[in-house]
């Protein structure tokens, strides 16, 4: 959701919450008062449609249709490019036979995997489902070619090229479609929060930051705060005994809730919502790969520890090696040009190695392109000794936003993170990974709590990671601890894919890079 434009729904909610309580008789569940919300999105249809359900279905239709239209454009482009690849290889343009099956196969698969519209599906889970869908569609198309006896090489080339392009093109198309809907405040559904405390504030913050989830927090029901005040930036709509027909989903932040109270809420005000999500107070536990388990009336949460699975570790290492080697024709010439530019500025060595803390606490030598003057340590000691403000910044972040040691070409390298390009050799050597916790120098590592250090040492450090793509240097040590712990606890190949995609966005926008 864009921060520059006010959200009309939240403005209307706050105004409604500050007004007098709803008149008697407005009930959304037997025996429970209801709070009437106001959303300009629904106003167009209120004169013609009196039910509160229509707005939900309309939002569902708009979001699903927009995504399906974007997917159709991407799939048609994949078919066209597949034909062009066939032309480049065989000299004749030919789109994939039975290509007319690609679009309905993808749409049906996306609906079956709940990718359409995909509200509440995280970026990691979305990539996982899209990858599985792309593989399933490829298998289906191959089977269809076999059944129809269309097995000539030209058709296979066009079909395989089309299927290979499907995943990236559809991913980009869905991202653009979602971003457009988010800017227009038309993506997702409004959700209300029930509860209090740190867990509620955390849920509200995450939902606002991850607008792509499609859950728009618009208000809070809380027994302690007066109606019309704010909690975690959201208006308080009333006590937890109330509900609203205008939000189809409610989230219960169940911290310190007695079992009986949760039962009363589920059977009472929460019964008015289509979907209810109960968030337990397990902020420090892994969250991505948690599966519910039912034991004859008892609900359990199964947590997968991917770090203990050798197959996952081997898969991660194999994929990263393949990616680095396949892209070598691109990054090796670029590295040579950048090294020459660094050398040309002051005739000094373009490369250097820094001691960093690696896997299992071992010390490694991380390679980088030199972005500082040759006497960098002397310059740093001199400036820190004479500038107290600079010294305080260094002690807080172990970095300087306006570092006096950086050269002209070095600033360009750091803004684009290209100074870390030589660390691809560390990846090939097995000292580092493409994605992982940031490899820290010993003086920075020592400032972290022992528990944080121990968890970070469980995986290889990475060239990029969640910390870097979540504000990067601006996140400070607090951000490093939060995101590195999240990565280790929820580590998977799918999470790595999300980090790599977001790395390009962070690098090109220079978000927090210094």
C-alpha positions as CSV (number, residue, x, y, z in Angstrom):
1,X,0.0,0.0,0.0
2,X,1.5,3.4,-1.0
3,X,2.6,5.5,1.9
4,X,2.2,8.7,0.0
5,X,-1.6,8.5,-0.5
6,X,-4.0,8.2,2.5
7,X,-6.0,5.0,2.6
8,X,-9.7,6.0,2.3
9,X,-10.8,2.9,4.1
10,X,-8.8,3.6,7.2
11,X,-9.9,7.3,7.2
12,X,-13.5,6.2,7.0
13,X,-13.0,3.6,9.7
14,X,-11.5,6.1,12.1
15,X,-14.3,8.6,11.5
16,X,-16.9,5.8,12.1
17,X,-15.2,4.6,15.2
18,X,-15.1,8.0,16.7
19,X,-18.9,8.4,16.1
20,X,-21.5,7.1,18.6
21,X,-22.0,3.4,18.9
22,X,-24.2,1.7,16.3
23,X,-28.0,1.7,16.8
24,X,-29.6,-1.3,18.5
25,X,-30.6,-4.1,16.2
26,X,-27.5,-4.1,14.0
27,X,-26.3,-7.6,14.8
28,X,-23.8,-9.7,12.9
29,X,-24.0,-12.8,15.2
30,X,-26.7,-13.8,17.6
31,X,-26.4,-11.8,20.8
32,X,-23.4,-9.7,19.7
33,X,-23.5,-6.0,18.7
34,X,-22.0,-5.1,15.3
35,X,-19.9,-2.1,14.3
36,X,-20.8,-0.8,10.8
37,X,-17.7,0.0,8.7
38,X,-17.6,2.3,5.7
39,X,-15.5,1.7,2.6
40,X,-15.8,3.9,-0.5
41,X,-15.1,0.8,-2.6
42,X,-18.5,-0.5,-1.6
43,X,-20.5,2.7,-2.0
44,X,-21.2,2.3,-5.7
45,X,-23.2,-0.9,-5.0
46,X,-24.9,-0.1,-1.8
47,X,-27.9,1.5,-3.5
48,X,-28.5,-1.6,-5.6
49,X,-27.3,-4.4,-3.3
50,X,-28.2,-4.6,0.3
51,X,-26.2,-7.7,1.3
52,X,-22.8,-7.3,2.8
53,X,-21.6,-10.4,0.9
54,X,-21.5,-8.7,-2.5
55,X,-18.6,-6.5,-1.7
56,X,-16.5,-9.5,-0.9
57,X,-17.3,-11.3,-4.1
58,X,-16.8,-8.2,-6.1
59,X,-13.3,-7.7,-4.6
60,X,-12.6,-11.4,-5.3
61,X,-13.7,-11.1,-8.9
62,X,-11.7,-7.9,-9.5
63,X,-8.5,-9.3,-8.0
64,X,-8.9,-12.7,-9.7
65,X,-9.7,-11.2,-13.1
66,X,-6.8,-8.9,-12.9
67,X,-4.3,-11.6,-12.1
68,X,-5.8,-14.0,-14.7
69,X,-5.5,-11.2,-17.4
70,X,-1.9,-10.6,-16.4
71,X,-1.2,-14.3,-16.5
72,X,-2.8,-14.6,-20.0
73,X,-0.6,-11.8,-21.4
74,X,2.5,-13.5,-19.9
75,X,1.6,-16.9,-21.2
76,X,0.9,-15.5,-24.7
77,X,4.3,-13.8,-24.6
78,X,5.9,-17.1,-23.5
79,X,4.2,-18.8,-26.5
80,X,5.5,-16.1,-28.9
81,X,9.1,-16.2,-27.5
82,X,9.0,-20.0,-27.7
83,X,8.3,-19.7,-31.4
84,X,11.1,-17.2,-31.8
85,X,13.5,-19.5,-30.1
86,X,12.4,-22.3,-32.5
87,X,13.0,-19.9,-35.4
88,X,16.5,-19.0,-34.1
89,X,17.4,-22.7,-33.9
90,X,15.7,-24.2,-36.9
91,X,15.0,-21.2,-39.2
92,X,11.2,-21.5,-39.1
93,X,8.7,-19.8,-36.8
94,X,6.5,-22.2,-35.0
95,X,4.5,-21.7,-31.8
96,X,4.1,-24.7,-29.6
97,X,1.5,-27.2,-30.9
98,X,-1.5,-27.6,-28.5
99,X,-0.5,-24.2,-27.2
100,X,-4.2,-23.4,-26.8
101,X,-4.1,-25.8,-23.8
102,X,-1.5,-23.8,-21.9
103,X,-3.8,-21.0,-20.7
104,X,-6.7,-23.1,-19.3
105,X,-4.2,-25.5,-17.8
106,X,-2.4,-22.7,-16.0
107,X,-5.7,-21.1,-14.8
108,X,-7.1,-24.3,-13.5
109,X,-3.9,-25.2,-11.7
110,X,-3.6,-21.7,-10.2
111,X,-7.2,-22.0,-8.8
112,X,-6.5,-25.5,-7.5
113,X,-3.3,-24.3,-5.7
114,X,-5.1,-21.2,-4.4
115,X,-2.9,-18.8,-6.3
116,X,-6.0,-17.0,-7.6
117,X,-6.3,-14.6,-6.1
118,X,-3.8,-15.9,-3.5
119,X,-4.7,-13.7,-0.5
120,X,-2.7,-14.6,2.5
121,X,-0.1,-16.6,0.5
122,X,3.4,-15.4,1.4
123,X,6.0,-14.6,-1.3
124,X,7.9,-17.8,-0.4
125,X,4.9,-20.0,-0.6
126,X,3.8,-18.3,-3.9
127,X,7.1,-19.1,-5.6
128,X,6.9,-22.7,-4.4
129,X,3.4,-23.1,-5.7
130,X,4.1,-21.4,-9.0
131,X,7.2,-23.6,-9.5
132,X,5.2,-26.8,-8.8
133,X,2.4,-25.5,-11.2
134,X,5.0,-24.7,-13.9
135,X,6.4,-28.3,-13.6
136,X,2.9,-29.8,-13.7
137,X,1.9,-27.8,-16.7
138,X,5.1,-28.8,-18.5
139,X,4.3,-32.5,-17.7
140,X,0.7,-32.0,-18.9
141,X,1.8,-30.4,-22.2
142,X,4.4,-33.2,-22.8
143,X,1.8,-35.8,-22.2
144,X,-0.6,-34.0,-24.6
145,X,2.0,-33.9,-27.3
146,X,2.6,-37.7,-26.8
147,X,-1.1,-38.5,-26.9
148,X,-1.7,-36.4,-30.1
149,X,1.4,-38.0,-31.7
150,X,3.0,-34.5,-32.1
151,X,6.5,-35.6,-31.3
152,X,8.6,-33.9,-33.9
153,X,11.7,-32.0,-32.7
154,X,10.4,-28.6,-33.7
155,X,7.3,-29.0,-31.6
156,X,9.3,-30.2,-28.6
157,X,11.7,-27.2,-28.8
158,X,8.8,-24.7,-29.0
159,X,6.9,-26.4,-26.2
160,X,9.9,-26.7,-23.8
161,X,11.0,-23.1,-24.5
162,X,7.5,-21.9,-23.8
163,X,7.2,-23.8,-20.5
164,X,10.7,-22.7,-19.4
165,X,9.7,-19.0,-19.9
166,X,6.3,-19.5,-18.2
167,X,7.5,-19.3,-14.6
168,X,9.5,-16.0,-14.8
169,X,7.1,-14.2,-17.1
170,X,4.0,-15.1,-15.1
171,X,5.9,-14.2,-11.9
172,X,6.7,-10.7,-13.2
173,X,3.1,-10.2,-14.6
174,X,1.5,-11.2,-11.3
175,X,3.9,-8.8,-9.4
176,X,3.0,-5.9,-11.7
177,X,-0.7,-6.7,-11.4
178,X,-0.6,-6.8,-7.6
179,X,1.5,-3.6,-7.4
180,X,-1.1,-1.8,-9.6
181,X,-4.0,-3.0,-7.4
182,X,-2.1,-2.1,-4.2
183,X,-1.5,1.5,-5.5
184,X,-5.2,1.9,-6.2
185,X,-6.2,0.3,-2.8
186,X,-8.0,-2.5,-4.6
187,X,-5.8,-5.5,-3.7
188,X,-6.9,-7.9,-1.0
189,X,-9.6,-7.7,1.7
190,X,-9.9,-5.6,4.9
191,X,-9.2,-7.5,8.1
192,X,-9.7,-6.6,11.7
193,X,-7.6,-7.6,14.6
194,X,-8.7,-8.8,18.0
195,X,-6.4,-8.8,21.0
196,X,-3.6,-6.8,22.6
197,X,0.0,-6.6,23.4
198,X,3.2,-7.2,21.5
199,X,1.8,-10.0,19.3
200,X,-1.0,-7.8,18.0
201,X,1.4,-4.9,17.2
202,X,3.7,-7.4,15.5
203,X,0.8,-8.8,13.3
204,X,-0.3,-5.2,12.4
205,X,3.2,-4.2,11.4
206,X,3.8,-7.3,9.3
207,X,0.5,-6.9,7.5
208,X,1.2,-3.3,6.7
209,X,4.8,-4.0,5.5
210,X,3.8,-7.1,3.4
211,X,0.9,-5.5,1.5
212,X,1.2,-8.3,-1.2
213,X,-0.4,-10.7,1.3
214,X,-3.7,-9.1,0.6
215,X,-4.8,-8.7,4.2
216,X,-5.4,-5.0,4.8
217,X,-5.5,-4.3,8.6
218,X,-8.2,-1.6,9.1
219,X,-9.0,-1.7,12.8
220,X,-8.7,-3.3,16.2
221,X,-11.2,-4.6,18.6
222,X,-9.7,-4.2,22.1
223,X,-11.2,-4.2,25.6
224,X,-8.7,-1.8,27.2
225,X,-8.4,1.1,24.7
226,X,-11.3,3.6,24.2
227,X,-13.1,3.6,20.9
228,X,-11.5,5.9,18.4
229,X,-8.0,5.7,19.8
230,X,-5.2,3.9,18.0
231,X,-3.2,0.7,18.6
232,X,-0.3,0.0,16.4
233,X,-1.5,2.8,14.1
234,X,-4.9,1.3,13.7
235,X,-8.2,2.8,15.0
236,X,-9.9,1.0,17.9
237,X,-13.4,0.1,16.7
238,X,-14.7,-1.1,20.0
239,X,-14.5,-3.9,22.6
240,X,-13.8,-7.5,21.6
241,X,-17.5,-8.4,22.1
242,X,-18.3,-6.5,18.9
243,X,-17.9,-7.5,15.2
244,X,-18.3,-5.9,11.8
245,X,-20.0,-7.2,8.6
246,X,-17.7,-5.2,6.4
247,X,-14.5,-7.1,7.1
248,X,-14.7,-10.7,5.8
249,X,-11.6,-11.8,7.9
250,X,-10.6,-11.5,11.5
251,X,-7.2,-12.2,13.1
252,X,-7.1,-13.1,16.8
253,X,-3.7,-12.3,18.4
254,X,-4.0,-15.0,21.0
255,X,-1.4,-13.9,23.6
256,X,-2.3,-14.7,27.2
257,X,-5.9,-15.6,26.3
258,X,-7.6,-18.2,28.5
259,X,-8.9,-21.2,26.6
260,X,-12.5,-20.4,27.7
261,X,-12.2,-16.8,26.3
262,X,-10.9,-18.0,23.0
263,X,-13.9,-20.4,22.8
264,X,-16.4,-17.6,23.6
265,X,-14.8,-15.3,21.0
266,X,-14.9,-18.1,18.3
267,X,-18.5,-18.9,19.0
268,X,-19.5,-15.3,19.5
269,X,-18.2,-12.2,17.5
270,X,-15.7,-14.2,15.4
271,X,-18.5,-16.4,14.1
272,X,-19.6,-13.4,12.0
273,X,-16.5,-13.6,9.7
274,X,-15.8,-15.8,6.7
275,X,-12.3,-16.6,7.9
276,X,-10.7,-16.4,11.3
277,X,-6.9,-16.7,11.7
278,X,-5.6,-17.4,15.2
279,X,-2.0,-16.2,15.8
280,X,-0.4,-17.9,18.8
281,X,2.3,-16.2,20.8
282,X,5.2,-18.1,19.1
283,X,7.1,-15.2,17.5
284,X,10.5,-16.9,18.1
285,X,9.4,-20.2,16.5
286,X,9.9,-21.1,12.8
287,X,6.8,-20.1,10.8
288,X,7.2,-20.8,7.1
289,X,7.0,-24.6,7.2
290,X,4.5,-25.2,10.0
291,X,1.7,-27.7,9.4
292,X,-1.4,-28.2,11.5
293,X,-1.9,-31.7,12.9
294,X,-5.1,-33.0,14.4
295,X,-5.1,-35.7,17.1
296,X,-8.8,-36.5,17.7
297,X,-9.8,-33.1,18.8
298,X,-6.3,-31.8,19.8
299,X,-4.6,-29.4,17.4
300,X,-0.8,-29.5,17.1
301,X,1.7,-27.6,15.0
302,X,4.4,-29.6,13.2
303,X,7.6,-27.6,12.7
304,X,10.1,-28.8,10.0
305,X,13.7,-28.2,10.8
306,X,15.1,-28.0,7.3
307,X,18.7,-27.5,8.5
308,X,18.7,-31.2,9.6
309,X,17.8,-32.5,6.2
310,X,21.0,-33.4,4.2
311,X,19.0,-33.5,1.0
312,X,17.9,-29.8,1.3
313,X,21.5,-28.8,2.0
314,X,22.8,-30.7,-1.0
315,X,20.1,-29.2,-3.2
316,X,20.9,-25.6,-2.0
317,X,24.6,-26.1,-2.7
318,X,24.0,-27.7,-6.1
319,X,21.6,-25.0,-7.3
320,X,23.9,-22.2,-6.2
321,X,26.9,-23.8,-8.0
322,X,24.9,-24.3,-11.2
323,X,23.6,-20.7,-11.0
324,X,27.1,-19.2,-10.5
325,X,28.7,-21.3,-13.3
326,X,25.9,-20.7,-15.8
327,X,26.1,-17.0,-15.2
328,X,29.9,-16.9,-15.4
329,X,30.0,-15.6,-19.0
330,X,28.1,-12.5,-17.6
331,X,29.8,-11.8,-14.3
332,X,33.4,-12.6,-15.2
333,X,33.8,-9.9,-17.9
334,X,31.9,-7.4,-15.7
335,X,34.4,-8.2,-12.9
336,X,37.3,-7.6,-15.2
337,X,36.0,-4.2,-16.2
338,X,35.3,-3.1,-12.7
339,X,38.7,-4.3,-11.5
340,X,40.4,-2.2,-14.2
341,X,38.4,0.9,-13.1
342,X,39.4,0.5,-9.5
343,X,43.1,0.1,-10.5
344,X,42.9,3.1,-12.9
345,X,41.8,5.5,-10.1
346,X,44.9,5.2,-7.9
347,X,47.0,2.4,-9.4
348,X,46.4,0.2,-6.3
349,X,45.4,-3.4,-6.2
350,X,41.7,-3.8,-7.1
351,X,41.1,-6.8,-4.9
352,X,41.5,-7.4,-1.2
353,X,40.4,-10.0,1.3
354,X,38.8,-9.4,4.7
355,X,38.7,-11.8,7.6
356,X,35.1,-12.8,8.3
357,X,33.3,-15.3,10.5
358,X,31.9,-18.2,8.5
359,X,30.1,-21.6,8.9
360,X,30.4,-23.1,12.3
361,X,32.4,-20.1,13.5
362,X,35.4,-20.7,11.3
363,X,37.3,-17.7,10.0
364,X,37.3,-17.2,6.3
365,X,38.8,-14.8,3.8
366,X,36.0,-12.9,1.9
367,X,37.1,-11.4,-1.4
368,X,35.9,-7.9,-2.4
369,X,36.7,-5.2,-4.9
370,X,38.5,-2.4,-3.2
371,X,36.2,0.6,-2.6
372,X,38.4,2.5,-0.1
373,X,41.7,4.4,-0.2
374,X,44.8,2.3,0.3
375,X,45.4,3.7,3.9
376,X,41.8,3.2,4.9
377,X,42.5,2.0,8.5
378,X,44.7,5.1,9.3
379,X,42.0,7.4,7.8
380,X,39.3,5.7,9.9
381,X,41.2,5.9,13.2
382,X,42.0,9.6,12.6
383,X,38.4,10.6,11.8
384,X,36.9,8.6,14.7
385,X,39.3,10.2,17.1
386,X,38.4,13.8,16.1
387,X,34.6,13.3,15.4
388,X,32.4,12.1,18.3
389,X,29.3,11.9,16.2
390,X,31.0,9.8,13.6
391,X,32.4,7.6,16.4
392,X,28.9,7.0,17.8
393,X,27.6,6.0,14.4
394,X,30.5,3.6,14.0
395,X,29.9,2.0,17.4
396,X,26.1,1.6,16.6
397,X,26.2,0.2,13.1
398,X,29.9,-0.7,12.5
399,X,29.4,1.3,9.3
400,X,29.5,5.0,8.3
401,X,26.9,6.5,6.0
402,X,29.4,9.1,4.7
403,X,32.5,7.1,5.0
404,X,35.6,9.3,4.4
405,X,37.6,6.2,3.2
406,X,35.4,5.6,0.1
407,X,36.8,6.4,-3.3
408,X,34.8,7.8,-6.2
409,X,34.5,4.4,-8.0
410,X,34.0,2.8,-4.6
411,X,30.8,4.8,-4.0
412,X,29.4,3.5,-7.2
413,X,30.4,-0.1,-6.3
414,X,28.8,0.1,-2.9
415,X,25.6,1.7,-4.1
416,X,25.2,-1.2,-6.5
417,X,26.8,-3.8,-4.2
418,X,29.1,-4.8,-7.1
419,X,32.1,-4.6,-4.7
420,X,31.0,-8.0,-3.5
421,X,31.1,-9.6,-6.9
422,X,34.4,-11.4,-6.2
423,X,32.7,-13.3,-3.4
424,X,31.3,-15.5,-6.1
425,X,34.7,-17.2,-5.9
426,X,34.0,-17.8,-2.2
427,X,30.8,-19.5,-3.2
428,X,32.7,-21.7,-5.7
429,X,35.2,-22.6,-3.0
430,X,32.5,-23.5,-0.5
431,X,33.2,-20.8,2.1
432,X,30.0,-18.9,1.3
433,X,26.6,-19.3,-0.2
434,X,24.7,-17.0,-2.5
435,X,22.1,-16.5,0.2
436,X,22.7,-16.6,3.9
437,X,23.5,-14.5,7.0
438,X,25.9,-11.6,6.3
439,X,29.5,-12.7,6.9
440,X,30.6,-10.3,9.7
441,X,34.1,-9.2,10.7
442,X,35.2,-10.4,14.1
443,X,34.8,-7.0,15.7
444,X,31.1,-6.9,14.6
445,X,30.4,-10.5,15.4
446,X,31.6,-9.9,19.0
447,X,28.8,-7.3,19.6
448,X,26.1,-9.9,19.0
449,X,24.5,-11.9,21.8
450,X,26.0,-15.4,22.1
451,X,22.6,-17.0,21.2
452,X,22.5,-15.0,18.0
453,X,26.1,-15.9,17.1
454,X,25.4,-19.6,17.6
455,X,22.3,-19.6,15.4
456,X,24.1,-17.7,12.6
457,X,26.9,-20.3,12.6
458,X,24.5,-23.1,11.6
459,X,24.6,-22.1,7.9
460,X,27.2,-20.7,5.4
461,X,27.2,-16.9,5.3
462,X,25.8,-15.4,2.1
463,X,26.6,-12.7,-0.4
464,X,23.0,-11.5,0.1
465,X,20.4,-12.2,2.7
466,X,17.2,-11.1,4.3
467,X,18.9,-8.4,6.3
468,X,20.3,-6.8,3.2
469,X,17.0,-6.8,1.3
470,X,15.0,-5.6,4.3
471,X,16.4,-2.1,4.6
472,X,20.0,-3.3,4.2
473,X,22.4,-1.2,6.2
474,X,19.6,1.0,7.6
475,X,18.3,-2.0,9.5
476,X,21.2,-1.9,12.0
477,X,22.1,-4.6,14.4
478,X,18.5,-5.1,15.5
479,X,17.5,-5.8,11.9
480,X,20.4,-8.1,11.4
481,X,19.4,-10.2,14.5
482,X,15.8,-10.3,13.5
483,X,16.2,-11.2,9.8
484,X,19.2,-13.6,10.2
485,X,17.3,-15.5,12.9
486,X,14.2,-15.7,10.7
487,X,16.3,-17.0,7.8
488,X,18.0,-19.7,9.7
489,X,14.8,-20.9,11.4
490,X,12.8,-20.9,8.1
491,X,15.6,-21.7,5.7
492,X,14.6,-23.4,2.4
493,X,15.4,-23.2,-1.3
494,X,12.1,-21.3,-1.8
495,X,13.1,-18.6,0.7
496,X,16.5,-18.3,-1.1
497,X,14.6,-17.7,-4.4
498,X,12.6,-14.8,-2.8
499,X,15.8,-13.3,-1.4
500,X,17.5,-13.4,-4.7
501,X,14.5,-11.7,-6.4
502,X,14.4,-9.0,-3.8
503,X,18.1,-8.5,-4.0
504,X,17.9,-7.1,-7.5
505,X,15.2,-4.7,-6.4
506,X,17.2,-3.5,-3.4
507,X,20.4,-3.1,-5.4
508,X,18.9,-1.2,-8.3
509,X,17.0,1.1,-5.8
510,X,20.1,1.4,-3.6
511,X,17.9,0.9,-0.5
512,X,20.1,1.5,2.5
513,X,23.3,0.7,0.7
514,X,26.4,2.3,2.1
